[in-house]
């Protein structure tokens, strides 16, 4: 397993992020884009060239791209409107991820106001199916994250969505901390998801640093080993008042467990 950090956990602009990550000892970083995604460096030719150069110079990979934009543009939204935007973002992001060498695109499985859980699930399946071939063509993965929606909270629910979509380019970005927030058992989820887990977020609900919160992290790591998970674990830990010190502590803690 390789360990990286979300950009927000290091609290540095992308221009500084790679150097700081290398200084701490991370192997990769996750870049996040929100509603203004089209204005970021990832959506501009010169910006992608700059980010790739920073990655090469620091020997820090762009492990993944987090599409925060799906909190606004959800596949569960109005069909032909918001959901069409969700489709376009996914297809654009697949090509961008391929260009910068990011294997996984984190897509939070969100809902929309006034849409039932059953209908939201159906819209997500239709939406992801409609652009999965683009992910396949670009050799990237749409990694669906458990963010607490009633139709996609548990490992079994996520597994059923992935299986129904039935594409090698659609898997799960599993966040055991999110499961703990919902009072679920991440060990049960990991067993249910198995090979479908493409990437993992790591945080410790209720704690500033790993090992200080509500989650038993060592059993989670052992459960990942048991399913032969060998991908990226990305820290989604609080930046705190001293992001570098906190990140060093968290990296050392996780490395001891691995």
Backbone as CSV, one residue per row, in Angstrom:
resi,resn,N_x,N_y,N_z,CA_x,CA_y,CA_z,C_x,C_y,C_z
1,UNK,0.845,-1.196,0.000,0.000,0.000,0.000,0.885,1.253,0.000
2,UNK,0.391,2.275,-0.679,1.089,3.558,-0.718,0.254,4.597,0.024
3,UNK,0.942,5.585,0.594,0.256,6.588,1.409,0.416,7.962,0.784
4,UNK,-0.708,8.650,0.659,-0.704,10.015,0.160,-1.534,10.907,1.066
5,UNK,-1.665,12.154,0.663,-2.429,13.125,1.453,-3.354,13.924,0.555
6,UNK,-4.533,14.236,1.079,-5.394,15.209,0.415,-4.744,16.582,0.486
7,UNK,-5.015,17.403,-0.518,-4.463,18.748,-0.505,-4.913,19.532,0.727
8,UNK,-6.170,19.363,1.133,-6.687,20.104,2.273,-6.018,19.754,3.587
9,UNK,-5.536,18.528,3.710,-4.872,18.122,4.949,-3.527,18.813,5.116
10,UNK,-2.902,19.176,4.003,-1.623,19.886,4.061,-1.810,21.397,4.018
11,UNK,-3.014,21.823,3.620,-3.349,23.249,3.640,-2.321,24.099,2.899
12,UNK,-2.007,23.650,1.695,-1.055,24.382,0.853,-1.640,24.508,-0.544
13,UNK,-1.370,25.611,-1.246,-1.788,25.710,-2.650,-1.050,24.658,-3.465
14,UNK,-1.623,24.298,-4.604,-1.032,23.228,-5.408,0.417,23.541,-5.801
15,UNK,0.732,24.811,-5.983,2.089,25.168,-6.383,3.112,24.758,-5.323
16,UNK,2.694,24.715,-4.055,3.588,24.346,-2.954,3.360,22.918,-2.468
17,UNK,2.236,22.344,-2.835,1.786,21.079,-2.253,2.776,19.937,-2.467
18,UNK,3.275,19.804,-3.672,4.127,18.657,-3.999,5.434,18.698,-3.214
19,UNK,6.032,19.874,-3.116,7.273,20.000,-2.372,7.090,19.701,-0.901
20,UNK,6.000,20.185,-0.322,5.722,19.933,1.089,5.447,18.448,1.319
21,UNK,4.678,17.846,0.428,4.384,16.415,0.552,5.668,15.592,0.495
22,UNK,6.571,15.946,-0.403,7.845,15.234,-0.512,8.676,15.400,0.753
23,UNK,8.676,16.613,1.295,9.427,16.893,2.521,8.943,16.017,3.675
24,UNK,7.641,15.803,3.755,7.066,15.007,4.840,7.310,13.518,4.613
25,UNK,7.307,13.116,3.349,7.521,11.697,3.036,6.355,11.001,2.366
26,UNK,5.361,11.767,1.901,4.231,11.173,1.193,4.656,10.745,-0.208
27,UNK,4.024,9.680,-0.687,4.300,9.198,-2.037,3.388,9.829,-3.079
28,UNK,2.266,10.404,-2.626,1.334,10.996,-3.561,0.431,12.011,-2.896
29,UNK,-0.335,12.716,-3.720,-1.311,13.688,-3.223,-2.618,13.501,-3.972
30,UNK,-3.689,13.931,-3.335,-5.007,13.957,-3.966,-5.422,15.405,-4.138
31,UNK,-5.760,15.772,-5.365,-6.172,17.133,-5.680,-7.687,17.203,-5.735
32,UNK,-8.261,18.198,-5.066,-9.714,18.329,-5.014,-10.210,19.530,-5.790
33,UNK,-11.345,19.343,-6.501,-11.948,20.448,-7.249,-13.430,20.545,-6.896
34,UNK,-13.894,21.773,-6.730,-15.285,22.018,-6.366,-16.106,22.548,-7.525
35,UNK,-17.083,23.385,-7.207,-17.968,23.923,-8.237,-17.214,24.714,-9.300
36,UNK,-16.070,25.275,-8.911,-15.271,26.076,-9.835,-14.240,25.231,-10.572
37,UNK,-14.498,23.943,-10.690,-13.538,23.002,-11.279,-12.955,23.487,-12.605
38,UNK,-13.794,24.084,-13.450,-13.337,24.478,-14.783,-12.329,25.625,-14.738
39,UNK,-12.224,26.288,-13.587,-11.275,27.390,-13.436,-9.953,26.934,-12.820
40,UNK,-9.859,25.661,-12.458,-8.644,25.170,-11.810,-7.591,24.775,-12.846
41,UNK,-6.362,24.571,-12.364,-5.259,24.185,-13.246,-5.538,22.867,-13.963
42,UNK,-6.288,21.962,-13.323,-6.552,20.670,-13.944,-7.356,20.803,-15.232
43,UNK,-8.157,21.828,-15.344,-9.011,21.999,-16.526,-8.373,22.926,-17.564
44,UNK,-7.085,23.224,-17.402,-6.384,24.078,-18.355,-5.110,23.378,-18.831
45,UNK,-4.843,23.447,-20.110,-3.679,22.754,-20.669,-2.388,23.147,-19.962
46,UNK,-2.180,24.443,-19.805,-0.937,24.900,-19.183,-0.880,24.517,-17.703
47,UNK,-2.048,24.473,-17.077,-2.107,24.082,-15.672,-1.739,22.623,-15.476
48,UNK,-2.248,21.761,-16.355,-1.900,20.334,-16.260,-0.413,20.120,-16.505
49,UNK,0.141,20.859,-17.452,1.583,20.757,-17.723,2.372,21.149,-16.467
50,UNK,1.953,22.214,-15.803,2.628,22.664,-14.585,2.532,21.616,-13.476
51,UNK,1.344,21.058,-13.282,1.155,20.065,-12.223,1.976,18.805,-12.490
52,UNK,2.026,18.372,-13.740,2.833,17.195,-14.074,4.305,17.467,-13.810
53,UNK,4.759,18.665,-14.124,6.160,19.020,-13.886,6.467,19.036,-12.392
54,UNK,5.550,19.562,-11.585,5.737,19.575,-10.139,5.776,18.152,-9.581
55,UNK,4.923,17.284,-10.126,4.877,15.896,-9.688,6.194,15.178,-9.993
56,UNK,6.690,15.371,-11.212,7.937,14.719,-11.607,9.111,15.249,-10.789
57,UNK,9.182,16.562,-10.617,10.310,17.169,-9.909,10.383,16.731,-8.455
58,UNK,9.222,16.509,-7.838,9.173,16.144,-6.421,9.136,14.645,-6.188
59,UNK,8.903,13.883,-7.267,8.686,12.433,-7.173,7.480,12.116,-6.291
60,UNK,6.471,12.969,-6.375,5.202,12.788,-5.657,4.099,12.647,-6.699
61,UNK,3.456,11.494,-6.714,2.443,11.215,-7.731,1.146,11.985,-7.474
62,UNK,0.416,12.258,-8.537,-0.977,12.689,-8.397,-1.778,11.396,-8.307
63,UNK,-2.051,10.990,-7.080,-2.676,9.688,-6.854,-4.120,9.662,-7.318
64,UNK,-4.809,10.780,-7.138,-6.244,10.807,-7.426,-6.733,12.244,-7.494
65,UNK,-7.930,12.387,-8.030,-8.605,13.680,-8.090,-9.949,13.528,-7.386
66,UNK,-10.203,14.393,-6.435,-11.455,14.363,-5.680,-12.422,15.369,-6.295
67,UNK,-13.540,14.871,-6.792,-14.519,15.719,-7.470,-15.577,16.199,-6.476
68,UNK,-15.176,17.162,-5.644,-16.115,17.768,-4.700,-17.312,18.365,-5.428
69,UNK,-17.142,18.643,-6.707,-18.211,19.275,-7.495,-19.507,18.472,-7.472
70,UNK,-19.422,17.180,-7.158,-20.639,16.354,-7.164,-21.562,16.637,-5.982
71,UNK,-21.102,17.441,-5.034,-22.028,17.897,-3.996,-23.010,18.918,-4.568
72,UNK,-22.631,19.530,-5.682,-23.515,20.475,-6.365,-24.150,19.851,-7.598
73,UNK,-23.353,19.117,-8.361,-23.832,18.532,-9.616,-23.924,17.020,-9.460
74,UNK,-25.021,16.556,-8.880,-25.189,15.137,-8.576,-25.919,14.405,-9.693
75,UNK,-25.549,13.153,-9.925,-26.298,12.330,-10.872,-27.743,12.135,-10.408
76,UNK,-27.991,12.371,-9.124,-29.355,12.259,-8.616,-30.203,13.486,-8.950
77,UNK,-29.588,14.518,-9.474,-30.294,15.754,-9.775,-31.209,15.623,-10.977
78,UNK,-31.801,16.735,-11.368,-32.788,16.749,-12.447,-32.191,16.168,-13.723
79,UNK,-32.868,15.183,-14.271,-32.358,14.518,-15.466,-32.447,15.463,-16.665
80,UNK,-31.361,15.492,-17.407,-31.289,16.402,-18.538,-30.721,17.753,-18.158
81,UNK,-30.634,18.054,-16.865,-30.084,19.320,-16.402,-28.846,19.070,-15.569
82,UNK,-29.065,18.973,-14.244,-27.951,18.740,-13.326,-27.252,17.418,-13.648
83,UNK,-28.020,16.380,-13.905,-27.402,15.078,-14.163,-26.584,15.090,-15.459
84,UNK,-26.994,15.914,-16.425,-26.205,16.046,-17.654,-24.865,16.705,-17.342
85,UNK,-24.891,17.676,-16.450,-23.656,18.323,-16.018,-22.755,17.310,-15.317
86,UNK,-23.343,16.457,-14.493,-22.577,15.419,-13.809,-21.893,14.502,-14.810
87,UNK,-22.623,14.156,-15.854,-22.077,13.314,-16.925,-20.876,13.996,-17.581
88,UNK,-21.036,15.262,-17.921,-19.967,15.991,-18.606,-18.722,16.097,-17.726
89,UNK,-18.918,16.365,-16.441,-17.771,16.466,-15.527,-17.023,15.142,-15.484
90,UNK,-17.756,14.043,-15.398,-17.122,12.727,-15.322,-16.285,12.452,-16.566
91,UNK,-16.840,12.739,-17.739,-16.106,12.457,-18.972,-14.886,13.364,-19.114
92,UNK,-15.026,14.634,-18.770,-13.882,15.541,-18.832,-12.801,15.122,-17.832
93,UNK,-13.231,14.767,-16.619,-12.287,14.402,-15.570,-11.538,13.118,-15.909
94,UNK,-12.180,12.192,-16.608,-11.513,10.942,-16.984,-10.321,11.224,-17.889
95,UNK,-10.518,12.075,-18.879,-9.414,12.415,-19.784,-8.320,13.184,-19.046
96,UNK,-8.721,14.076,-18.151,-7.752,14.860,-17.382,-6.932,13.958,-16.474
97,UNK,-7.595,13.035,-15.788,-6.892,12.116,-14.893,-5.872,11.285,-15.653
98,UNK,-6.262,10.814,-16.823,-5.345,10.043,-17.653,-4.113,10.872,-17.999
99,UNK,-4.326,12.125,-18.335,-3.212,12.984,-18.757,-2.229,13.250,-17.630
100,UNK,-2.729,13.435,-16.405,-1.824,13.758,-15.294,-1.391,12.517,-14.518
101,UNK,-1.855,11.343,-14.940,-1.404,10.105,-14.309,-2.152,9.699,-13.067
102,UNK,-3.316,10.277,-12.835,-4.128,9.906,-11.668,-4.994,8.710,-12.026
103,UNK,-4.931,7.664,-11.245,-5.674,6.442,-11.544,-7.134,6.542,-11.113
104,UNK,-7.389,7.184,-9.963,-8.735,7.192,-9.388,-9.360,8.579,-9.371
105,UNK,-10.634,8.616,-9.712,-11.444,9.824,-9.578,-12.442,9.586,-8.462
106,UNK,-12.280,10.307,-7.372,-13.216,10.170,-6.255,-14.506,10.888,-6.610
107,UNK,-15.599,10.123,-6.611,-16.919,10.684,-6.893,-17.817,10.414,-5.691
108,UNK,-18.111,11.437,-4.881,-19.004,11.221,-3.740,-20.420,10.929,-4.227
109,UNK,-21.009,9.878,-3.706,-22.362,9.491,-4.137,-23.354,10.342,-3.349
110,UNK,-23.781,11.421,-3.967,-24.633,12.412,-3.328,-26.084,12.272,-3.786
111,UNK,-26.977,12.997,-3.132,-28.381,12.955,-3.511,-28.842,14.354,-3.900
112,UNK,-30.135,14.508,-4.104,-30.709,15.794,-4.486,-32.019,15.992,-3.740
113,UNK,-32.321,17.236,-3.453,-33.534,17.553,-2.695,-34.782,17.072,-3.428
114,UNK,-35.657,16.405,-2.677,-36.917,15.959,-3.231,-36.855,14.675,-4.025
115,UNK,-35.694,14.035,-4.056,-35.531,12.778,-4.801,-35.461,11.627,-3.808
116,UNK,-36.279,10.622,-3.991,-36.277,9.485,-3.075,-34.968,8.715,-3.190
117,UNK,-34.653,7.946,-2.144,-33.430,7.144,-2.142,-33.444,6.151,-3.304
118,UNK,-34.590,5.546,-3.555,-34.695,4.562,-4.632,-34.427,5.190,-5.994
119,UNK,-35.020,6.379,-6.225,-34.834,7.059,-7.497,-33.411,7.589,-7.633
120,UNK,-32.848,8.094,-6.524,-31.466,8.588,-6.564,-30.514,7.462,-6.942
121,UNK,-30.709,6.299,-6.360,-29.867,5.146,-6.690,-29.973,4.807,-8.179
122,UNK,-31.199,4.767,-8.692,-31.413,4.432,-10.100,-30.749,5.457,-11.016
123,UNK,-30.841,6.739,-10.646,-30.243,7.788,-11.479,-28.715,7.682,-11.472
124,UNK,-28.139,7.360,-10.312,-26.694,7.192,-10.240,-26.235,6.035,-11.117
125,UNK,-26.950,4.949,-11.076,-26.559,3.795,-11.893,-26.649,4.144,-13.373
126,UNK,-27.743,4.771,-13.787,-27.873,5.174,-15.192,-26.778,6.175,-15.574
127,UNK,-26.527,7.128,-14.680,-25.556,8.179,-14.980,-24.138,7.657,-15.125
128,UNK,-23.709,6.846,-14.182,-22.344,6.308,-14.245,-22.199,5.349,-15.422
129,UNK,-23.235,4.553,-15.675,-23.184,3.655,-16.840,-22.983,4.447,-18.130
130,UNK,-23.594,5.628,-18.203,-23.562,6.406,-19.444,-22.170,6.927,-19.778
131,UNK,-21.280,6.983,-18.792,-19.937,7.510,-19.063,-18.824,6.551,-18.646
132,UNK,-19.182,5.345,-18.224,-18.173,4.375,-17.781,-17.212,4.012,-18.905
133,UNK,-17.694,3.969,-20.138,-16.808,3.606,-21.251,-15.688,4.625,-21.424
134,UNK,-15.962,5.886,-21.096,-14.920,6.914,-21.183,-13.832,6.654,-20.148
135,UNK,-14.240,6.242,-18.951,-13.252,5.885,-17.933,-12.433,4.685,-18.389
136,UNK,-13.102,3.700,-18.968,-12.396,2.519,-19.477,-11.383,2.918,-20.542
137,UNK,-11.800,3.771,-21.479,-10.913,4.194,-22.561,-9.696,4.938,-22.043
138,UNK,-9.858,5.647,-20.923,-8.764,6.434,-20.357,-7.998,5.703,-19.259
139,UNK,-8.362,4.446,-19.028,-7.678,3.619,-18.027,-7.695,4.270,-16.642
140,UNK,-8.852,4.838,-16.274,-9.032,5.397,-14.943,-10.268,4.765,-14.303
141,UNK,-10.424,5.020,-13.017,-11.515,4.417,-12.257,-12.412,5.498,-11.680
142,UNK,-13.719,5.372,-11.897,-14.696,6.166,-11.166,-14.877,5.472,-9.822
143,UNK,-14.322,6.064,-8.781,-14.329,5.453,-7.452,-15.409,6.124,-6.607
144,UNK,-16.498,5.414,-6.361,-17.673,5.962,-5.690,-17.479,5.927,-4.182
145,UNK,-17.595,7.098,-3.545,-17.328,7.187,-2.107,-18.607,7.160,-1.283
146,UNK,-18.532,6.447,-0.163,-19.631,6.410,0.813,-19.635,7.707,1.619
147,UNK,-20.625,8.552,1.369,-20.695,9.837,2.068,-21.998,9.988,2.865
148,UNK,-22.648,8.858,3.160,-23.771,8.891,4.086,-25.153,8.933,3.478
149,UNK,-25.273,8.792,2.162,-26.604,8.774,1.568,-27.281,7.437,1.867
150,UNK,-28.585,7.426,2.115,-29.259,6.203,2.567,-29.221,5.053,1.572
151,UNK,-28.987,5.340,0.309,-28.951,4.285,-0.700,-27.519,3.826,-0.996
152,UNK,-26.509,4.479,-0.382,-25.114,4.145,-0.678,-24.231,4.363,0.543
153,UNK,-24.688,3.866,1.687,-23.949,4.060,2.937,-23.137,2.836,3.315
154,UNK,-23.743,1.664,3.230,-23.076,0.449,3.677,-22.262,-0.182,2.548
155,UNK,-21.355,-1.069,2.946,-20.576,-1.796,1.960,-21.449,-2.600,1.026
156,UNK,-22.473,-3.233,1.559,-23.362,-4.045,0.720,-24.092,-3.182,-0.297
157,UNK,-24.534,-1.990,0.120,-25.235,-1.105,-0.812,-24.314,-0.663,-1.941
158,UNK,-23.090,-0.278,-1.579,-22.139,0.156,-2.594,-21.764,-0.985,-3.521
159,UNK,-21.585,-2.179,-2.954,-21.242,-3.346,-3.771,-22.339,-3.619,-4.790
160,UNK,-23.600,-3.479,-4.382,-24.701,-3.753,-5.301,-24.747,-2.733,-6.432
161,UNK,-24.383,-1.475,-6.138,-24.354,-0.446,-7.178,-23.246,-0.744,-8.182
162,UNK,-22.051,-1.047,-7.679,-20.928,-1.370,-8.556,-21.251,-2.588,-9.420
163,UNK,-21.840,-3.601,-8.808,-22.145,-4.823,-9.553,-23.196,-4.576,-10.628
164,UNK,-24.160,-3.713,-10.340,-25.201,-3.443,-11.330,-24.656,-2.624,-12.496
165,UNK,-23.726,-1.729,-12.222,-23.102,-0.950,-13.303,-22.229,-1.860,-14.169
166,UNK,-21.522,-2.777,-13.493,-20.789,-3.841,-14.197,-19.767,-3.314,-15.198
167,UNK,-18.855,-2.469,-14.714,-17.764,-1.963,-15.536,-16.457,-2.102,-14.761
168,UNK,-15.380,-2.517,-15.418,-14.091,-2.599,-14.720,-13.565,-1.242,-14.279
169,UNK,-14.177,-0.174,-14.805,-13.733,1.177,-14.467,-14.571,1.820,-13.365
170,UNK,-15.442,1.051,-12.732,-16.274,1.588,-11.648,-16.066,0.744,-10.401
171,UNK,-15.540,1.383,-9.364,-15.282,0.685,-8.111,-15.663,1.602,-6.950
172,UNK,-15.053,1.397,-5.793,-15.439,2.138,-4.588,-14.230,2.832,-3.970
173,UNK,-14.438,4.077,-3.573,-13.461,4.812,-2.766,-13.982,4.719,-1.337
174,UNK,-13.402,3.809,-0.561,-13.987,3.522,0.742,-13.404,4.429,1.827
175,UNK,-14.289,4.983,2.633,-13.890,5.823,3.757,-14.423,5.205,5.045
176,UNK,-13.558,4.482,5.798,-14.018,3.855,7.039,-14.449,4.883,8.081
177,UNK,-13.842,6.069,8.053,-14.244,7.117,8.984,-15.675,7.553,8.761
178,UNK,-16.090,7.648,7.498,-17.479,7.994,7.201,-18.438,6.933,7.726
179,UNK,-18.004,5.672,7.665,-18.828,4.590,8.215,-18.978,4.756,9.727
180,UNK,-17.890,5.088,10.398,-17.936,5.275,11.854,-18.854,6.439,12.206
181,UNK,-18.819,7.507,11.418,-19.726,8.636,11.657,-21.191,8.194,11.623
182,UNK,-21.490,7.174,10.818,-22.862,6.668,10.711,-23.108,5.484,11.646
183,UNK,-22.170,5.254,12.565,-22.275,4.151,13.532,-22.339,2.782,12.858
184,UNK,-21.622,2.659,11.749,-21.524,1.390,11.046,-20.178,0.733,11.334
185,UNK,-20.057,-0.530,10.971,-18.839,-1.299,11.214,-17.995,-1.317,9.943
186,UNK,-16.857,-0.596,9.900,-16.045,-0.581,8.685,-15.462,-1.949,8.336
187,UNK,-15.261,-2.806,9.324,-14.724,-4.134,9.041,-15.728,-4.949,8.234
188,UNK,-16.998,-4.830,8.595,-18.053,-5.515,7.845,-18.134,-4.973,6.423
189,UNK,-18.010,-3.640,6.291,-18.045,-3.032,4.960,-16.900,-3.528,4.088
190,UNK,-15.704,-3.562,4.651,-14.530,-3.966,3.882,-14.685,-5.403,3.399
191,UNK,-15.192,-6.264,4.261,-15.414,-7.661,3.850,-16.448,-7.733,2.728
192,UNK,-17.497,-6.911,2.826,-18.549,-6.927,1.804,-18.055,-6.379,0.471
193,UNK,-17.174,-5.385,0.527,-16.712,-4.743,-0.699,-15.573,-5.512,-1.369
194,UNK,-14.652,-6.039,-0.588,-13.555,-6.832,-1.137,-12.835,-6.147,-2.279
195,UNK,-12.719,-6.844,-3.408,-11.975,-6.372,-4.576,-12.510,-5.058,-5.141
196,UNK,-13.717,-4.682,-4.788,-14.327,-3.469,-5.350,-13.672,-2.195,-4.800
197,UNK,-12.923,-2.297,-3.711,-12.269,-1.111,-3.142,-11.063,-0.755,-4.005
198,UNK,-11.095,0.460,-4.548,-10.012,0.934,-5.401,-9.063,1.866,-4.660
199,UNK,-9.599,2.605,-3.695,-8.774,3.546,-2.930,-9.455,3.796,-1.594
200,UNK,-8.688,4.306,-0.631,-9.189,4.443,0.744,-8.819,5.813,1.300
201,UNK,-9.776,6.453,1.957,-9.502,7.635,2.776,-9.261,7.194,4.211
202,UNK,-8.390,7.901,4.909,-8.134,7.564,6.302,-8.200,8.820,7.161
203,UNK,-9.084,8.760,8.145,-9.189,9.788,9.170,-9.678,9.105,10.431
204,UNK,-9.717,9.838,11.530,-10.137,9.247,12.796,-11.196,10.152,13.416
205,UNK,-12.477,9.841,13.188,-13.553,10.722,13.654,-13.424,11.081,15.131
206,UNK,-13.476,12.379,15.385,-13.389,12.862,16.758,-11.982,13.166,17.222
207,UNK,-10.982,12.886,16.407,-9.600,13.133,16.805,-8.878,14.036,15.828
208,UNK,-7.949,14.841,16.335,-7.144,15.678,15.454,-6.131,14.844,14.683
209,UNK,-5.619,13.788,15.347,-4.622,12.933,14.724,-5.112,11.494,14.732
210,UNK,-4.544,10.677,13.854,-4.883,9.261,13.846,-4.546,8.652,15.202
211,UNK,-5.458,7.816,15.692,-5.254,7.187,16.993,-5.858,7.946,18.153
212,UNK,-6.455,9.112,17.867,-7.019,9.930,18.945,-8.544,9.980,18.908
213,UNK,-9.163,9.359,17.934,-10.609,9.462,17.772,-11.351,8.183,18.086
214,UNK,-12.486,8.006,17.437,-13.416,6.907,17.739,-13.130,5.624,16.969
215,UNK,-12.273,5.685,15.955,-12.099,4.514,15.095,-10.896,3.676,15.522
216,UNK,-11.095,2.367,15.551,-9.995,1.439,15.787,-9.289,1.233,14.443
217,UNK,-8.167,1.889,14.258,-7.531,1.925,12.945,-6.791,0.634,12.620
218,UNK,-6.120,0.054,13.596,-5.346,-1.165,13.330,-6.204,-2.284,12.735
219,UNK,-7.394,-2.574,13.281,-8.234,-3.607,12.663,-8.676,-3.262,11.244
220,UNK,-8.861,-1.960,10.971,-9.222,-1.546,9.614,-8.087,-1.878,8.649
221,UNK,-6.869,-1.559,9.056,-5.704,-1.869,8.210,-5.584,-3.371,7.997
222,UNK,-5.798,-4.148,9.056,-5.719,-5.604,8.924,-6.812,-6.138,8.005
223,UNK,-8.000,-5.540,8.060,-9.092,-5.960,7.175,-8.746,-5.672,5.718
224,UNK,-8.085,-4.541,5.464,-7.654,-4.217,4.104,-6.599,-5.212,3.621
225,UNK,-5.688,-5.572,4.501,-4.688,-6.579,4.141,-5.357,-7.914,3.825
226,UNK,-6.397,-8.243,4.578,-7.071,-9.536,4.408,-7.737,-9.667,3.043
227,UNK,-8.140,-8.538,2.447,-8.754,-8.604,1.109,-7.708,-8.332,0.014
228,UNK,-6.437,-8.273,0.433,-5.323,-8.046,-0.500,-5.375,-6.679,-1.162
229,UNK,-5.885,-5.706,-0.433,-5.877,-4.339,-0.952,-4.437,-3.847,-1.043
230,UNK,-4.069,-3.283,-2.193,-2.694,-2.832,-2.393,-2.656,-1.478,-3.098
231,UNK,-3.686,-0.671,-2.852,-3.752,0.625,-3.505,-3.320,1.752,-2.596
232,UNK,-3.792,2.948,-2.924,-3.463,4.144,-2.158,-4.356,4.271,-0.930
233,UNK,-3.748,4.648,0.191,-4.467,5.161,1.351,-4.153,6.649,1.420
234,UNK,-5.185,7.461,1.348,-5.012,8.917,1.333,-5.497,9.507,2.651
235,UNK,-4.607,10.229,3.321,-4.988,10.862,4.586,-5.962,12.019,4.324
236,UNK,-7.075,11.975,5.042,-8.068,13.054,5.012,-8.194,13.594,6.432
237,UNK,-7.069,13.878,7.018,-6.994,14.284,8.421,-7.029,15.809,8.540
238,UNK,-7.453,16.332,9.699,-7.487,17.786,9.870,-6.106,18.417,9.688
239,UNK,-6.072,19.586,9.077,-4.796,20.275,8.893,-4.215,20.729,10.229
240,UNK,-5.074,21.052,11.186,-4.696,21.581,12.501,-3.971,22.920,12.342
241,UNK,-3.447,23.439,13.424,-2.701,24.705,13.375,-1.319,24.514,12.766
242,UNK,-0.859,23.260,12.731,0.466,22.953,12.183,0.334,21.751,11.248
243,UNK,-0.054,21.999,9.990,-0.321,20.892,9.066,0.883,19.970,8.840
244,UNK,2.072,20.525,8.800,3.252,19.695,8.550,3.505,18.755,9.725
245,UNK,3.468,19.284,10.922,3.674,18.444,12.112,2.592,17.377,12.208
246,UNK,1.330,17.770,11.999,0.216,16.813,12.096,0.344,15.728,11.037
247,UNK,0.706,16.111,9.817,0.830,15.141,8.740,1.968,14.167,8.996
248,UNK,3.073,14.653,9.532,4.183,13.766,9.879,3.751,12.743,10.922
249,UNK,3.032,13.208,11.940,2.546,12.300,12.980,1.623,11.240,12.395
250,UNK,0.705,11.673,11.544,-0.266,10.742,10.962,0.398,9.744,10.019
251,UNK,1.356,10.226,9.236,2.069,9.338,8.322,2.852,8.279,9.098
252,UNK,3.544,8.698,10.147,4.317,7.758,10.956,3.394,6.738,11.628
253,UNK,2.260,7.203,12.126,1.304,6.303,12.780,0.828,5.228,11.805
254,UNK,0.447,5.653,10.602,-0.083,4.700,9.629,0.997,3.750,9.124
255,UNK,2.193,4.271,8.925,3.279,3.414,8.461,3.608,2.309,9.480
256,UNK,3.502,2.619,10.743,3.760,1.600,11.764,2.753,0.447,11.625
257,UNK,1.518,0.783,11.302,0.486,-0.243,11.162,0.665,-1.064,9.885
258,UNK,1.205,-0.441,8.868,1.394,-1.142,7.596,2.625,-2.038,7.616
